[in-house]
């Protein structure tokens, strides 16, 4: 069974499904998780939208800089 936006491969009677990702998805997910962890540590009940975080991620900004720029610290 093939899902939308994924590639399925038949490997010795097993179907392995790999979702298609943008080049920055894996790193962006880790970046977003670190931002979320910092917000939780500081008891801030706010999570910026992906559209707000992606430009910072693409420029290689640190989590501290991003949180400061968004007015969280």
PDB file with one MODEL, atoms N, CA, C and O in Angstrom:
MODEL        1
ATOM      1  N   UNK A   1       0.839  -1.174   0.000  1.00  0.00           N
ATOM      2  CA  UNK A   1       0.000   0.000   0.000  1.00  0.00           C
ATOM      3  C   UNK A   1       0.887   1.240   0.000  1.00  0.00           C
ATOM      4  O   UNK A   1       1.732   1.385   0.884  1.00  0.00           O
ATOM      5  N   UNK A   2       0.721   2.114  -0.944  1.00  0.00           N
ATOM      6  CA  UNK A   2       1.551   3.306  -1.051  1.00  0.00           C
ATOM      7  C   UNK A   2       0.791   4.519  -0.537  1.00  0.00           C
ATOM      8  O   UNK A   2      -0.339   4.785  -0.948  1.00  0.00           O
ATOM      9  N   UNK A   3       1.435   5.253   0.375  1.00  0.00           N
ATOM     10  CA  UNK A   3       0.825   6.452   0.930  1.00  0.00           C
ATOM     11  C   UNK A   3       1.191   7.656   0.080  1.00  0.00           C
ATOM     12  O   UNK A   3       2.162   7.617  -0.675  1.00  0.00           O
ATOM     13  N   UNK A   4       0.424   8.714   0.201  1.00  0.00           N
ATOM     14  CA  UNK A   4       0.694   9.948  -0.516  1.00  0.00           C
ATOM     15  C   UNK A   4       2.017  10.529  -0.018  1.00  0.00           C
ATOM     16  O   UNK A   4       2.302  10.499   1.180  1.00  0.00           O
ATOM     17  N   UNK A   5       2.811  11.049  -0.929  1.00  0.00           N
ATOM     18  CA  UNK A   5       4.095  11.653  -0.619  1.00  0.00           C
ATOM     19  C   UNK A   5       5.045  10.688   0.066  1.00  0.00           C
ATOM     20  O   UNK A   5       5.748  11.080   0.997  1.00  0.00           O
ATOM     21  N   UNK A   6       5.082   9.457  -0.362  1.00  0.00           N
ATOM     22  CA  UNK A   6       6.024   8.495   0.197  1.00  0.00           C
ATOM     23  C   UNK A   6       6.484   7.539  -0.885  1.00  0.00           C
ATOM     24  O   UNK A   6       5.870   7.418  -1.945  1.00  0.00           O
ATOM     25  N   UNK A   7       7.570   6.872  -0.589  1.00  0.00           N
ATOM     26  CA  UNK A   7       8.093   5.868  -1.506  1.00  0.00           C
ATOM     27  C   UNK A   7       8.087   4.545  -0.770  1.00  0.00           C
ATOM     28  O   UNK A   7       8.559   4.461   0.363  1.00  0.00           O
ATOM     29  N   UNK A   8       7.557   3.513  -1.401  1.00  0.00           N
ATOM     30  CA  UNK A   8       7.522   2.190  -0.786  1.00  0.00           C
ATOM     31  C   UNK A   8       8.435   1.265  -1.569  1.00  0.00           C
ATOM     32  O   UNK A   8       8.463   1.300  -2.799  1.00  0.00           O
ATOM     33  N   UNK A   9       9.172   0.448  -0.860  1.00  0.00           N
ATOM     34  CA  UNK A   9      10.087  -0.501  -1.470  1.00  0.00           C
ATOM     35  C   UNK A   9       9.803  -1.884  -0.907  1.00  0.00           C
ATOM     36  O   UNK A   9       9.565  -2.037   0.291  1.00  0.00           O
ATOM     37  N   UNK A  10       9.830  -2.893  -1.775  1.00  0.00           N
ATOM     38  CA  UNK A  10       9.640  -4.276  -1.348  1.00  0.00           C
ATOM     39  C   UNK A  10      11.016  -4.864  -1.055  1.00  0.00           C
ATOM     40  O   UNK A  10      11.825  -5.046  -1.965  1.00  0.00           O
ATOM     41  N   UNK A  11      11.279  -5.161   0.216  1.00  0.00           N
ATOM     42  CA  UNK A  11      12.581  -5.665   0.634  1.00  0.00           C
ATOM     43  C   UNK A  11      12.381  -7.038   1.244  1.00  0.00           C
ATOM     44  O   UNK A  11      11.953  -7.157   2.392  1.00  0.00           O
ATOM     45  N   UNK A  12      12.691  -8.077   0.481  1.00  0.00           N
ATOM     46  CA  UNK A  12      12.583  -9.467   0.936  1.00  0.00           C
ATOM     47  C   UNK A  12      11.259  -9.720   1.667  1.00  0.00           C
ATOM     48  O   UNK A  12      11.245 -10.101   2.837  1.00  0.00           O
ATOM     49  N   UNK A  13      10.171  -9.505   0.968  1.00  0.00           N
ATOM     50  CA  UNK A  13       8.820  -9.760   1.462  1.00  0.00           C
ATOM     51  C   UNK A  13       8.355  -8.768   2.541  1.00  0.00           C
ATOM     52  O   UNK A  13       7.312  -8.982   3.157  1.00  0.00           O
ATOM     53  N   UNK A  14       9.094  -7.716   2.770  1.00  0.00           N
ATOM     54  CA  UNK A  14       8.674  -6.667   3.689  1.00  0.00           C
ATOM     55  C   UNK A  14       8.527  -5.380   2.902  1.00  0.00           C
ATOM     56  O   UNK A  14       9.326  -5.109   2.005  1.00  0.00           O
ATOM     57  N   UNK A  15       7.536  -4.597   3.217  1.00  0.00           N
ATOM     58  CA  UNK A  15       7.363  -3.307   2.567  1.00  0.00           C
ATOM     59  C   UNK A  15       7.880  -2.242   3.519  1.00  0.00           C
ATOM     60  O   UNK A  15       7.401  -2.113   4.646  1.00  0.00           O
ATOM     61  N   UNK A  16       8.855  -1.487   3.057  1.00  0.00           N
ATOM     62  CA  UNK A  16       9.442  -0.414   3.843  1.00  0.00           C
ATOM     63  C   UNK A  16       8.967   0.884   3.231  1.00  0.00           C
ATOM     64  O   UNK A  16       9.170   1.120   2.040  1.00  0.00           O
ATOM     65  N   UNK A  17       8.342   1.723   4.022  1.00  0.00           N
ATOM     66  CA  UNK A  17       7.757   2.968   3.547  1.00  0.00           C
ATOM     67  C   UNK A  17       8.603   4.140   4.032  1.00  0.00           C
ATOM     68  O   UNK A  17       8.798   4.306   5.236  1.00  0.00           O
ATOM     69  N   UNK A  18       9.106   4.952   3.106  1.00  0.00           N
ATOM     70  CA  UNK A  18       9.896   6.123   3.433  1.00  0.00           C
ATOM     71  C   UNK A  18       9.122   7.371   3.020  1.00  0.00           C
ATOM     72  O   UNK A  18       8.882   7.566   1.829  1.00  0.00           O
ATOM     73  N   UNK A  19       8.725   8.222   3.965  1.00  0.00           N
ATOM     74  CA  UNK A  19       8.029   9.448   3.577  1.00  0.00           C
ATOM     75  C   UNK A  19       8.990  10.388   2.851  1.00  0.00           C
ATOM     76  O   UNK A  19      10.162  10.487   3.214  1.00  0.00           O
ATOM     77  N   UNK A  20       8.496  11.066   1.838  1.00  0.00           N
ATOM     78  CA  UNK A  20       9.320  12.040   1.138  1.00  0.00           C
ATOM     79  C   UNK A  20       9.441  13.283   2.003  1.00  0.00           C
ATOM     80  O   UNK A  20       8.467  13.729   2.610  1.00  0.00           O
ATOM     81  N   UNK A  21      10.640  13.834   2.054  1.00  0.00           N
ATOM     82  CA  UNK A  21      10.895  14.983   2.905  1.00  0.00           C
ATOM     83  C   UNK A  21      11.629  16.065   2.134  1.00  0.00           C
ATOM     84  O   UNK A  21      12.333  15.799   1.160  1.00  0.00           O
ATOM     85  N   UNK A  22      11.445  17.279   2.593  1.00  0.00           N
ATOM     86  CA  UNK A  22      12.231  18.381   2.063  1.00  0.00           C
ATOM     87  C   UNK A  22      13.646  18.247   2.609  1.00  0.00           C
ATOM     88  O   UNK A  22      13.848  17.554   3.606  1.00  0.00           O
ATOM     89  N   UNK A  23      14.614  18.880   1.998  1.00  0.00           N
ATOM     90  CA  UNK A  23      15.992  18.757   2.476  1.00  0.00           C
ATOM     91  C   UNK A  23      16.180  19.217   3.917  1.00  0.00           C
ATOM     92  O   UNK A  23      17.106  18.755   4.585  1.00  0.00           O
ATOM     93  N   UNK A  24      15.335  20.106   4.412  1.00  0.00           N
ATOM     94  CA  UNK A  24      15.525  20.641   5.754  1.00  0.00           C
ATOM     95  C   UNK A  24      14.585  20.020   6.797  1.00  0.00           C
ATOM     96  O   UNK A  24      14.640  20.423   7.959  1.00  0.00           O
ATOM     97  N   UNK A  25      13.729  19.064   6.437  1.00  0.00           N
ATOM     98  CA  UNK A  25      12.747  18.533   7.367  1.00  0.00           C
ATOM     99  C   UNK A  25      13.361  17.883   8.606  1.00  0.00           C
ATOM    100  O   UNK A  25      12.927  18.175   9.720  1.00  0.00           O
ATOM    101  N   UNK A  26      14.353  17.016   8.446  1.00  0.00           N
ATOM    102  CA  UNK A  26      14.936  16.352   9.601  1.00  0.00           C
ATOM    103  C   UNK A  26      15.580  17.351  10.547  1.00  0.00           C
ATOM    104  O   UNK A  26      15.336  17.317  11.753  1.00  0.00           O
ATOM    105  N   UNK A  27      16.389  18.226  10.011  1.00  0.00           N
ATOM    106  CA  UNK A  27      17.047  19.240  10.832  1.00  0.00           C
ATOM    107  C   UNK A  27      16.054  20.228  11.403  1.00  0.00           C
ATOM    108  O   UNK A  27      16.193  20.665  12.545  1.00  0.00           O
ATOM    109  N   UNK A  28      15.055  20.581  10.616  1.00  0.00           N
ATOM    110  CA  UNK A  28      14.054  21.536  11.090  1.00  0.00           C
ATOM    111  C   UNK A  28      13.263  20.952  12.248  1.00  0.00           C
ATOM    112  O   UNK A  28      12.949  21.668  13.199  1.00  0.00           O
ATOM    113  N   UNK A  29      12.933  19.669  12.189  1.00  0.00           N
ATOM    114  CA  UNK A  29      12.191  19.033  13.282  1.00  0.00           C
ATOM    115  C   UNK A  29      13.011  19.074  14.569  1.00  0.00           C
ATOM    116  O   UNK A  29      12.458  19.321  15.641  1.00  0.00           O
ATOM    117  N   UNK A  30      14.305  18.841  14.482  1.00  0.00           N
ATOM    118  CA  UNK A  30      15.168  18.911  15.659  1.00  0.00           C
ATOM    119  C   UNK A  30      15.259  20.346  16.170  1.00  0.00           C
ATOM    120  O   UNK A  30      15.211  20.582  17.377  1.00  0.00           O
ATOM    121  N   UNK A  31      15.390  21.297  15.259  1.00  0.00           N
ATOM    122  CA  UNK A  31      15.439  22.714  15.622  1.00  0.00           C
ATOM    123  C   UNK A  31      14.158  23.126  16.344  1.00  0.00           C
ATOM    124  O   UNK A  31      14.204  23.788  17.381  1.00  0.00           O
ATOM    125  N   UNK A  32      13.027  22.732  15.788  1.00  0.00           N
ATOM    126  CA  UNK A  32      11.733  23.058  16.380  1.00  0.00           C
ATOM    127  C   UNK A  32      11.575  22.400  17.753  1.00  0.00           C
ATOM    128  O   UNK A  32      11.027  23.006  18.674  1.00  0.00           O
ATOM    129  N   UNK A  33      12.055  21.161  17.890  1.00  0.00           N
ATOM    130  CA  UNK A  33      11.980  20.468  19.174  1.00  0.00           C
ATOM    131  C   UNK A  33      12.827  21.188  20.231  1.00  0.00           C
ATOM    132  O   UNK A  33      12.405  21.311  21.381  1.00  0.00           O
ATOM    133  N   UNK A  34      14.024  21.666  19.845  1.00  0.00           N
ATOM    134  CA  UNK A  34      14.869  22.389  20.798  1.00  0.00           C
ATOM    135  C   UNK A  34      14.221  23.695  21.220  1.00  0.00           C
ATOM    136  O   UNK A  34      14.307  24.078  22.387  1.00  0.00           O
ATOM    137  N   UNK A  35      13.573  24.385  20.290  1.00  0.00           N
ATOM    138  CA  UNK A  35      12.839  25.615  20.622  1.00  0.00           C
ATOM    139  C   UNK A  35      11.740  25.287  21.625  1.00  0.00           C
ATOM    140  O   UNK A  35      11.586  25.976  22.634  1.00  0.00           O
ATOM    141  N   UNK A  36      10.984  24.240  21.346  1.00  0.00           N
ATOM    142  CA  UNK A  36       9.891  23.815  22.219  1.00  0.00           C
ATOM    143  C   UNK A  36      10.398  23.475  23.616  1.00  0.00           C
ATOM    144  O   UNK A  36       9.776  23.849  24.611  1.00  0.00           O
ATOM    145  N   UNK A  37      11.524  22.768  23.696  1.00  0.00           N
ATOM    146  CA  UNK A  37      12.092  22.401  24.993  1.00  0.00           C
ATOM    147  C   UNK A  37      12.487  23.640  25.792  1.00  0.00           C
ATOM    148  O   UNK A  37      12.246  23.706  26.998  1.00  0.00           O
ATOM    149  N   UNK A  38      13.095  24.621  25.123  1.00  0.00           N
ATOM    150  CA  UNK A  38      13.479  25.852  25.817  1.00  0.00           C
ATOM    151  C   UNK A  38      12.248  26.602  26.317  1.00  0.00           C
ATOM    152  O   UNK A  38      12.265  27.161  27.414  1.00  0.00           O
ATOM    153  N   UNK A  39      11.196  26.618  25.528  1.00  0.00           N
ATOM    154  CA  UNK A  39       9.965  27.282  25.955  1.00  0.00           C
ATOM    155  C   UNK A  39       9.364  26.581  27.173  1.00  0.00           C
ATOM    156  O   UNK A  39       8.895  27.241  28.100  1.00  0.00           O
ATOM    157  N   UNK A  40       9.376  25.259  27.175  1.00  0.00           N
ATOM    158  CA  UNK A  40       8.844  24.501  28.310  1.00  0.00           C
ATOM    159  C   UNK A  40       9.677  24.717  29.562  1.00  0.00           C
ATOM    160  O   UNK A  40       9.127  24.841  30.656  1.00  0.00           O
ATOM    161  N   UNK A  41      10.998  24.763  29.417  1.00  0.00           N
ATOM    162  CA  UNK A  41      11.881  24.983  30.568  1.00  0.00           C
ATOM    163  C   UNK A  41      11.633  26.332  31.220  1.00  0.00           C
ATOM    164  O   UNK A  41      11.817  26.490  32.427  1.00  0.00           O
ATOM    165  N   UNK A  42      11.219  27.296  30.425  1.00  0.00           N
ATOM    166  CA  UNK A  42      10.978  28.646  30.934  1.00  0.00           C
ATOM    167  C   UNK A  42       9.496  28.923  31.174  1.00  0.00           C
ATOM    168  O   UNK A  42       9.095  30.078  31.315  1.00  0.00           O
ATOM    169  N   UNK A  43       8.683  27.868  31.221  1.00  0.00           N
ATOM    170  CA  UNK A  43       7.240  27.980  31.481  1.00  0.00           C
ATOM    171  C   UNK A  43       6.536  28.974  30.573  1.00  0.00           C
ATOM    172  O   UNK A  43       5.684  29.740  31.022  1.00  0.00           O
ATOM    173  N   UNK A  44       6.891  28.959  29.306  1.00  0.00           N
ATOM    174  CA  UNK A  44       6.241  29.829  28.324  1.00  0.00           C
ATOM    175  C   UNK A  44       5.297  28.958  27.518  1.00  0.00           C
ATOM    176  O   UNK A  44       5.715  28.011  26.852  1.00  0.00           O
ATOM    177  N   UNK A  45       4.018  29.295  27.589  1.00  0.00           N
ATOM    178  CA  UNK A  45       2.996  28.494  26.908  1.00  0.00           C
ATOM    179  C   UNK A  45       2.707  29.092  25.537  1.00  0.00           C
ATOM    180  O   UNK A  45       1.629  29.634  25.293  1.00  0.00           O
ATOM    181  N   UNK A  46       3.693  28.983  24.644  1.00  0.00           N
ATOM    182  CA  UNK A  46       3.597  29.559  23.309  1.00  0.00           C
ATOM    183  C   UNK A  46       4.500  28.756  22.395  1.00  0.00           C
ATOM    184  O   UNK A  46       5.636  28.452  22.758  1.00  0.00           O
ATOM    185  N   UNK A  47       4.011  28.408  21.214  1.00  0.00           N
ATOM    186  CA  UNK A  47       4.851  27.738  20.220  1.00  0.00           C
ATOM    187  C   UNK A  47       4.677  28.455  18.905  1.00  0.00           C
ATOM    188  O   UNK A  47       3.574  28.482  18.358  1.00  0.00           O
ATOM    189  N   UNK A  48       5.756  29.046  18.377  1.00  0.00           N
ATOM    190  CA  UNK A  48       5.656  29.753  17.098  1.00  0.00           C
ATOM    191  C   UNK A  48       5.270  28.804  15.961  1.00  0.00           C
ATOM    192  O   UNK A  48       5.541  27.605  16.015  1.00  0.00           O
ATOM    193  N   UNK A  49       4.647  29.354  14.956  1.00  0.00           N
ATOM    194  CA  UNK A  49       4.261  28.584  13.773  1.00  0.00           C
ATOM    195  C   UNK A  49       5.503  28.233  12.958  1.00  0.00           C
ATOM    196  O   UNK A  49       6.522  28.920  13.029  1.00  0.00           O
ATOM    197  N   UNK A  50       5.404  27.156  12.185  1.00  0.00           N
ATOM    198  CA  UNK A  50       6.513  26.731  11.332  1.00  0.00           C
ATOM    199  C   UNK A  50       6.938  27.835  10.374  1.00  0.00           C
ATOM    200  O   UNK A  50       8.130  28.006  10.118  1.00  0.00           O
ATOM    201  N   UNK A  51       5.980  28.585   9.841  1.00  0.00           N
ATOM    202  CA  UNK A  51       6.299  29.655   8.896  1.00  0.00           C
ATOM    203  C   UNK A  51       7.171  30.728   9.537  1.00  0.00           C
ATOM    204  O   UNK A  51       7.975  31.367   8.858  1.00  0.00           O
ATOM    205  N   UNK A  52       7.010  30.926  10.853  1.00  0.00           N
ATOM    206  CA  UNK A  52       7.818  31.914  11.562  1.00  0.00           C
ATOM    207  C   UNK A  52       9.215  31.385  11.858  1.00  0.00           C
ATOM    208  O   UNK A  52      10.172  32.157  11.910  1.00  0.00           O
ATOM    209  N   UNK A  53       9.340  30.080  12.052  1.00  0.00           N
ATOM    210  CA  UNK A  53      10.622  29.486  12.420  1.00  0.00           C
ATOM    211  C   UNK A  53      11.520  29.149  11.232  1.00  0.00           C
ATOM    212  O   UNK A  53      12.744  29.215  11.345  1.00  0.00           O
ATOM    213  N   UNK A  54      10.926  28.789  10.098  1.00  0.00           N
ATOM    214  CA  UNK A  54      11.737  28.349   8.950  1.00  0.00           C
ATOM    215  C   UNK A  54      12.785  29.362   8.493  1.00  0.00           C
ATOM    216  O   UNK A  54      13.912  28.952   8.214  1.00  0.00           O
ATOM    217  N   UNK A  55      12.482  30.666   8.400  1.00  0.00           N
ATOM    218  CA  UNK A  55      13.540  31.608   7.981  1.00  0.00           C
ATOM    219  C   UNK A  55      14.737  31.613   8.938  1.00  0.00           C
ATOM    220  O   UNK A  55      15.882  31.696   8.496  1.00  0.00           O
ATOM    221  N   UNK A  56      14.477  31.525  10.236  1.00  0.00           N
ATOM    222  CA  UNK A  56      15.569  31.483  11.210  1.00  0.00           C
ATOM    223  C   UNK A  56      16.396  30.211  11.033  1.00  0.00           C
ATOM    224  O   UNK A  56      17.624  30.241  11.111  1.00  0.00           O
ATOM    225  N   UNK A  57      15.709  29.096  10.795  1.00  0.00           N
ATOM    226  CA  UNK A  57      16.397  27.826  10.599  1.00  0.00           C
ATOM    227  C   UNK A  57      17.273  27.871   9.345  1.00  0.00           C
ATOM    228  O   UNK A  57      18.418  27.418   9.361  1.00  0.00           O
ATOM    229  N   UNK A  58      16.734  28.409   8.283  1.00  0.00           N
ATOM    230  CA  UNK A  58      17.479  28.473   7.016  1.00  0.00           C
ATOM    231  C   UNK A  58      18.705  29.371   7.116  1.00  0.00           C
ATOM    232  O   UNK A  58      19.706  29.144   6.436  1.00  0.00           O
ATOM    233  N   UNK A  59      18.623  30.407   7.980  1.00  0.00           N
ATOM    234  CA  UNK A  59      19.770  31.304   8.162  1.00  0.00           C
ATOM    235  C   UNK A  59      20.775  30.744   9.165  1.00  0.00           C
ATOM    236  O   UNK A  59      21.853  31.312   9.341  1.00  0.00           O
ATOM    237  N   UNK A  60      20.432  29.628   9.829  1.00  0.00           N
ATOM    238  CA  UNK A  60      21.353  29.006  10.771  1.00  0.00           C
ATOM    239  C   UNK A  60      21.412  29.685  12.120  1.00  0.00           C
ATOM    240  O   UNK A  60      22.415  29.572  12.825  1.00  0.00           O
ATOM    241  N   UNK A  61      20.358  30.387  12.492  1.00  0.00           N
ATOM    242  CA  UNK A  61      20.337  31.097  13.774  1.00  0.00           C
ATOM    243  C   UNK A  61      20.215  30.120  14.935  1.00  0.00           C
ATOM    244  O   UNK A  61      19.645  29.038  14.793  1.00  0.00           O
ATOM    245  N   UNK A  62      20.754  30.511  16.080  1.00  0.00           N
ATOM    246  CA  UNK A  62      20.683  29.668  17.277  1.00  0.00           C
ATOM    247  C   UNK A  62      19.292  29.755  17.898  1.00  0.00           C
ATOM    248  O   UNK A  62      18.534  30.691  17.641  1.00  0.00           O
ATOM    249  N   UNK A  63      18.977  28.761  18.718  1.00  0.00           N
ATOM    250  CA  UNK A  63      17.672  28.748  19.382  1.00  0.00           C
ATOM    251  C   UNK A  63      17.516  29.960  20.294  1.00  0.00           C
ATOM    252  O   UNK A  63      16.433  30.538  20.383  1.00  0.00           O
ATOM    253  N   UNK A  64      18.604  30.348  20.975  1.00  0.00           N
ATOM    254  CA  UNK A  64      18.559  31.505  21.871  1.00  0.00           C
ATOM    255  C   UNK A  64      18.225  32.769  21.099  1.00  0.00           C
ATOM    256  O   UNK A  64      17.412  33.578  21.548  1.00  0.00           O
ATOM    257  N   UNK A  65      18.847  32.942  19.944  1.00  0.00           N
ATOM    258  CA  UNK A  65      18.579  34.108  19.112  1.00  0.00           C
ATOM    259  C   UNK A  65      17.124  34.119  18.649  1.00  0.00           C
ATOM    260  O   UNK A  65      16.464  35.158  18.685  1.00  0.00           O
ATOM    261  N   UNK A  66      16.631  32.968  18.218  1.00  0.00           N
ATOM    262  CA  UNK A  66      15.254  32.867  17.723  1.00  0.00           C
ATOM    263  C   UNK A  66      14.263  33.226  18.827  1.00  0.00           C
ATOM    264  O   UNK A  66      13.330  33.996  18.603  1.00  0.00           O
ATOM    265  N   UNK A  67      14.466  32.670  20.011  1.00  0.00           N
ATOM    266  CA  UNK A  67      13.557  32.941  21.128  1.00  0.00           C
ATOM    267  C   UNK A  67      13.602  34.423  21.503  1.00  0.00           C
ATOM    268  O   UNK A  67      12.570  35.020  21.809  1.00  0.00           O
ATOM    269  N   UNK A  68      14.785  35.009  21.478  1.00  0.00           N
ATOM    270  CA  UNK A  68      14.925  36.440  21.768  1.00  0.00           C
ATOM    271  C   UNK A  68      14.235  37.283  20.703  1.00  0.00           C
ATOM    272  O   UNK A  68      13.537  38.243  21.026  1.00  0.00           O
ATOM    273  N   UNK A  69      14.427  36.929  19.438  1.00  0.00           N
ATOM    274  CA  UNK A  69      13.818  37.670  18.333  1.00  0.00           C
ATOM    275  C   UNK A  69      12.298  37.590  18.356  1.00  0.00           C
ATOM    276  O   UNK A  69      11.613  38.523  17.938  1.00  0.00           O
ATOM    277  N   UNK A  70      11.773  36.465  18.848  1.00  0.00           N
ATOM    278  CA  UNK A  70      10.313  36.307  18.924  1.00  0.00           C
ATOM    279  C   UNK A  70       9.732  36.901  20.199  1.00  0.00           C
ATOM    280  O   UNK A  70       8.519  36.860  20.407  1.00  0.00           O
ATOM    281  N   UNK A  71      10.591  37.453  21.055  1.00  0.00           N
ATOM    282  CA  UNK A  71      10.134  38.123  22.281  1.00  0.00           C
ATOM    283  C   UNK A  71       9.818  37.154  23.409  1.00  0.00           C
ATOM    284  O   UNK A  71       9.037  37.486  24.301  1.00  0.00           O
ATOM    285  N   UNK A  72      10.400  35.980  23.389  1.00  0.00           N
ATOM    286  CA  UNK A  72      10.128  34.988  24.422  1.00  0.00           C
ATOM    287  C   UNK A  72      11.054  35.136  25.623  1.00  0.00           C
ATOM    288  O   UNK A  72      10.730  34.652  26.707  1.00  0.00           O
ATOM    289  N   UNK A  73      12.201  35.793  25.454  1.00  0.00           N
ATOM    290  CA  UNK A  73      13.137  36.008  26.576  1.00  0.00           C
ATOM    291  C   UNK A  73      13.343  37.468  26.772  1.00  0.00           C
ATOM    292  O   UNK A  73      14.092  37.873  27.661  1.00  0.00           O
TER     293      UNK A  73
ENDMDL
END
